[in-house]
Amino acid sequence: MGAFIVFGATGGIGRRAVAQLLGAGQDVIAIVRDPAKGTPLANAGVRVVTHDLQRDDIWRLARHLKDAQSVLFAAGVRYGAPLEQLRAVDRGGAVLPWPRPEK
Ligand SMILES: NC(=O)c1ccc[n+]([C@@H]2O[C@H](COP(=O)([O-])OP(=O)(O)OC[C@H]3O[C@@H](n4cnc5c(N)ncnc54)[C@H](OP(=O)(O)O)[C@@H]3O)[C@@H](O)[C@H]2O)c1
């Protein structure tokens, strides 16, 4: 079975989702923008990939997405953030992982 990719794995929703997925025995790949925040996830057995949706090229993620069975997109900017951040993360990030690269 492929991995479960979680964007926003350090956030309120993402953290809970990762915990449930690990509890269900899933292979989890967490996409985090802050490597320090990824350390506890890595210690819990999650494959951590550092990626900032505002700054990094989505194609850096292609080889990880190839392993994916499913993608949960739970990244998002805080309410009131500038519109360009909202566009880059909430809208841009959500559509960028698709279509999945060919295996
Ligand atoms: N919680 C709710 O009840 C609820 C209800 C409806 C909709 N939503 C939406 O669902 C999404 C997640 O909600 P949440 O409550 O879990 O939000 P949250 O706690 O603020 O988590 C947001 C996540 O997105 C990540 N993120 C922000 N900017 C990023 C970037 N540039 N690159 C990569 N990752 C980035 C954050 O990383 P850092 O940890 O590094 O900041 C964090 O992991 C949001 O869009 C929210 O509006 C939430």
The ligand as an SDF file (V2000), in Angstrom:
LIG
                    3D

 48 52  0  0  0  0  0  0  0  0999 V2000
   -9.7600   23.9750   12.1900 N   0  0  0  0  0  0  0  0  0  0  0  0
  -10.9870   24.1360   11.6940 C   0  0  0  0  0  0  0  0  0  0  0  0
  -12.0300   23.9880   12.3880 O   0  0  0  0  0  0  0  0  0  0  0  0
  -11.1810   24.4530   10.2170 C   0  0  0  0  0  0  0  0  0  0  0  0
  -12.4710   24.5270    9.7020 C   0  0  0  0  0  0  0  0  0  0  0  0
  -12.6430   24.7830    8.3430 C   0  0  0  0  0  0  0  0  0  0  0  0
  -11.5360   24.9910    7.5260 C   0  0  0  0  0  0  0  0  0  0  0  0
  -10.2930   24.9330    8.0730 N   0  0  0  0  0  0  0  0  0  0  0  0
   -9.1630   25.1460    7.1820 C   0  0  0  0  0  0  0  0  0  0  0  0
   -8.3560   23.9800    7.1640 O   0  0  0  0  0  0  0  0  0  0  0  0
   -6.9810   24.3650    7.0560 C   0  0  0  0  0  0  0  0  0  0  0  0
   -6.1990   23.7890    8.2290 C   0  0  0  0  0  0  0  0  0  0  0  0
   -6.8070   24.2080    9.4470 O   0  0  0  0  0  0  0  0  0  0  0  0
   -5.9970   24.1340   10.8360 P   0  0  0  0  0  0  0  0  0  0  0  0
   -6.9570   24.5600   11.8830 O   0  0  0  0  0  0  0  0  0  0  0  0
   -5.3160   22.8180   10.9590 O   0  0  0  0  0  0  0  0  0  0  0  0
   -4.9190   25.3160   10.5890 O   0  0  0  0  0  0  0  0  0  0  0  0
   -3.5180   25.5550   11.3290 P   0  0  0  0  0  0  0  0  0  0  0  0
   -3.4880   24.9430   12.6730 O   0  0  0  0  0  0  0  0  0  0  0  0
   -3.2540   27.0230   11.1920 O   0  0  0  0  0  0  0  0  0  0  0  0
   -2.4720   24.7440   10.4200 O   0  0  0  0  0  0  0  0  0  0  0  0
   -2.0750   25.2430    9.1630 C   0  0  0  0  0  0  0  0  0  0  0  0
   -0.9880   24.3430    8.6280 C   0  0  0  0  0  0  0  0  0  0  0  0
   -0.5860   24.8660    7.3570 O   0  0  0  0  0  0  0  0  0  0  0  0
    0.8210   24.9940    7.3630 C   0  0  0  0  0  0  0  0  0  0  0  0
    1.2610   26.0450    6.4670 N   0  0  0  0  0  0  0  0  0  0  0  0
    0.9450   27.3630    6.4940 C   0  0  0  0  0  0  0  0  0  0  0  0
    1.5910   28.0260    5.5360 N   0  0  0  0  0  0  0  0  0  0  0  0
    2.3470   27.1110    4.8820 C   0  0  0  0  0  0  0  0  0  0  0  0
    3.2570   27.1870    3.8020 C   0  0  0  0  0  0  0  0  0  0  0  0
    3.5590   28.3490    3.2050 N   0  0  0  0  0  0  0  0  0  0  0  0
    3.8660   26.0440    3.3790 N   0  0  0  0  0  0  0  0  0  0  0  0
    3.5960   24.8670    3.9850 C   0  0  0  0  0  0  0  0  0  0  0  0
    2.7420   24.7240    5.0180 N   0  0  0  0  0  0  0  0  0  0  0  0
    2.1290   25.8500    5.4690 C   0  0  0  0  0  0  0  0  0  0  0  0
    1.1690   25.3100    8.8090 C   0  0  0  0  0  0  0  0  0  0  0  0
    2.5550   25.1090    9.0390 O   0  0  0  0  0  0  0  0  0  0  0  0
    3.2710   25.7490   10.3500 P   0  0  0  0  0  0  0  0  0  0  0  0
    2.9850   24.8030   11.4860 O   0  0  0  0  0  0  0  0  0  0  0  0
    4.7170   25.7680    9.9790 O   0  0  0  0  0  0  0  0  0  0  0  0
    2.6870   27.1040   10.5710 O   0  0  0  0  0  0  0  0  0  0  0  0
    0.2610   24.3110    9.5160 C   0  0  0  0  0  0  0  0  0  0  0  0
    0.8180   23.0310    9.4870 O   0  0  0  0  0  0  0  0  0  0  0  0
   -6.9720   25.8980    7.0160 C   0  0  0  0  0  0  0  0  0  0  0  0
   -6.9700   26.3180    5.6650 O   0  0  0  0  0  0  0  0  0  0  0  0
   -8.2830   26.2680    7.6780 C   0  0  0  0  0  0  0  0  0  0  0  0
   -8.7430   27.5340    7.2200 O   0  0  0  0  0  0  0  0  0  0  0  0
  -10.0820   24.6710    9.3730 C   0  0  0  0  0  0  0  0  0  0  0  0
  1  2  1  0
  2  3  2  0
  2  4  1  0
  4  5  1  0
  4 48  2  0
  5  6  2  0
  6  7  1  0
  7  8  2  0
  8  9  1  0
  8 48  1  0
  9 10  1  0
  9 46  1  0
 10 11  1  0
 11 12  1  0
 11 44  1  0
 12 13  1  0
 13 14  1  0
 14 15  2  0
 14 16  1  0
 14 17  1  0
 17 18  1  0
 18 19  2  0
 18 20  1  0
 18 21  1  0
 21 22  1  0
 22 23  1  0
 23 24  1  0
 23 42  1  0
 24 25  1  0
 25 26  1  0
 25 36  1  0
 26 27  1  0
 26 35  1  0
 27 28  2  0
 28 29  1  0
 29 30  1  0
 29 35  2  0
 30 31  1  0
 30 32  2  0
 32 33  1  0
 33 34  2  0
 34 35  1  0
 36 37  1  0
 36 42  1  0
 37 38  1  0
 38 39  2  0
 38 40  1  0
 38 41  1  0
 42 43  1  0
 44 45  1  0
 44 46  1  0
 46 47  1  0
M  CHG  2   8   1  16  -1
M  END
$$$$
